[in-house]
Amino acid sequence: MFFVGTYTPKLDASGRFFMPSKLRDQLKQTFYITPQKEGCLAIWTEEGFVNQAATVRGGGPTDTQEDRDFLRLFASSATDQAPDGQGRVGIPPELRRYAGLTKDIAVLGVFDHVEIWDEAKWAEYRSAKEKVFAQRGEEN
């Protein structure tokens, strides 16, 4: 299963948005929302979240303070969610603050997960990276 595409739903006053039906059908019922690098959020299927947690955990006696800090922030900020009867998904206030989400958002399929960005931040990020994207692989 791959998540692809860009959608631009709106957050309502309660921090909910309509999950695009194509993504909602692929995510199944319960999924996990976590903070993601670059100041966005990630949505994982249950299987994807388990895999991501195993990757993050690494662990063992050789883990570093930085590893433990990341693990604590990742796990304590994660939330399990399911769309309501109308297909709306709520984003907790702490995660909305982290990603700078207000009203206009971009929901992106990123192959193994979905990301939620502030729409203006996504436009800025995309603009900055498009040249690198277009040049990738031209060095060979």
Secondary structure, 3 states (H helix, E strand, C coil): CCECCEECCECCCCCEEECCHHHHHHHCCCEEEEEEHHHEEEEEEHHHHHHHHHHHHCCCCCCCHHHHHHHHHHHHHCEEECCCCCCEEECCHHHHHHHCCCCEEEEEECECCEEEEEHHHHHHHHHHHHHHHHHCCCCC
